[in-house]
């Protein structure tokens, strides 16, 4: 099997369960940004494993779990609303339990340190900076996903992305240990 199909040479792309849409349409834009977020999270995961000064704890496993979840989210966003009933909860459809899992992680990580109570300047450590880059890509993915998920009232895509950005912020602050407050510049 070859990696190229030439089907997208006309500026369209295929959706999960059929259909073709312009590559710059709302769905490809949304799942493309989620793909970018997944890559940014992968970069942070690679760095935490390579950096001996990082405080890894369970961070590599947490990030790997998120990367797996993002495949589910991309599948949901890559499916036309007419085929939404073909999605499988937890495999190709984001679930409320996936959102709750992120909330649990936020609470657990927040309990292990004193989170800052004001705006912080990213970049105290390389791992934290990479997590902040991933967080900003997730925020963009959330904005892009509105055009796709907003017309699906039962979708958990937007809550998932919203919690994920909160989790990445929390993980970044945890990795910093001590954050630089914006007022201290």
ABEGO torsion letter per residue (X at the ends): XBABAGAAAAGBBBBBGEEBBBAABAAAAAAAAAAAAAAAAAAAAAAAAABAABBAEAAAAAAAAAAAAAAAAAAAAABBAAAAAABBBGAABBBAAAAAAAAAAAAAAAAABBBBABBBBBGABAAAAAAAAAAAAAAAAAAAAAAAAAABAABAAAAAAAAAAAAAAAAAAAAAGBBBBAAAX
